[in-house]
């Protein structure tokens, strides 16, 4: 089936990284098409990379162009509910996204991941293990490289992170395995309800050969009865779970289990936090469903430190672990990092920055269960002082590390999970995380 039959005029709605990748794809693989770009911003990023033959309209919508198009490729940031897009749809102009174009072109197996939290780690680790297992794998989508740019690689397998926005305009993608990790309130400025948000994410299962679902979150379960499903969860009876196993009379220890087969002791993971154990179980389920033999990739799994700024181990020296979770710019993210955290010694938790008016009291009951030294810094550091009796106030993150370094001992963990934005003292959370990593390497 030739999806492009009868298509002569294409309008790309929204430029930026994704829109530019669409334009370049069309020029490379469908040079006969007339391509136009509409962006409501006055100076959209990427405009200087467009070639002269690409029409560009900036600063507003151009309804005439939309109605003249045979196909509109909409940026994920543009809601289908936008009035001008609705007018085009009503006139019979099809509207798709870059992932739909990827689906039309791709003839290799694809693994897809969505969810409110954790999808970037699962996507990255799935690709890392598949590559380590000897399968040439390209990783991208909503993380890193746009999906259409991946087609320039000689991949045998594609692993894509997909947002609900991307899934709204995707109808043909048929992944060999698809995971819906979890669902929590987000993007309520885009959706009328949680039901609408969930429905967009559930589209990931529409043509999936295997659905990987969260045993502890039935909101991630497909509504179709004909979808083959496997489940992940920290406890049995999930298909991919953990279990205590005792060997040769030794103390039982927790193992990662794949459909009843012991894979690896959990303690051999470098990744920090129980949420990351669940993430690893998801990865095992996805790779099994895709037919990737990961047994030769367990060394890569054990050494995987996570994505930059997301519960990333940046130093581990003299038994002291330094973890960069600078991406935790709100309470929910910090709670996820602390969930089930195992620390042999003292946890030095660095919190503070710009609180954005948040209520930090939900942290209090969790902090009470931990062997904690709470280190508060930044503009709104005072708001954390009442959350734990160990709390101490510092001006900056550097002051915290300098002060605590002499008392650190083997078994301790230094965790930057600030629950705040960074722009009081840093340009962004990445700069904050980089500064912490540099401090960790210097003082470790």
Buried (B, 14 or more C-beta within 10 A) or exposed (E): EEBBEEBEBBBBBBBBEBBBBBBBBBBEBBEEBBBBBBBBEEEBEBBEEBEEEBBBBBEEBBBEBBBBBBBBBBBBEBBBEBEBBEBBBEEEBBBBBBBBBBBBBBEBBBBBBBBBBBBBBBBBBBBBBBBBBEBEBBBBBBBBBBBBBBBEBEBBBBBBBBBBBBBBBBBBBBBBBBBBBBBEEBBEEBBEEBEBBBBBBBBBBBBBBBBBBBBBBEBBBBEEEEBEBBBBBBEEEBBBBBBEEEEEEEEEBBBBBBEEEEBBBBEEBBBBBBBBBBBBBBBBBBBBBBEBEBEEBBEBBEEBBBBBBBBBBBBBEEEBBBBBBBBBBBBBBBBBBBEEBEBEBBBBBBBBBBBEEBEBEBBEEBBEEBEBBBBBBBBBBEBBEEBBEBBBBBEBBBEBBEEBBEEBEEEBBBBBBBBBBBBBBBEBBBBBBBBBBBBBEEBB
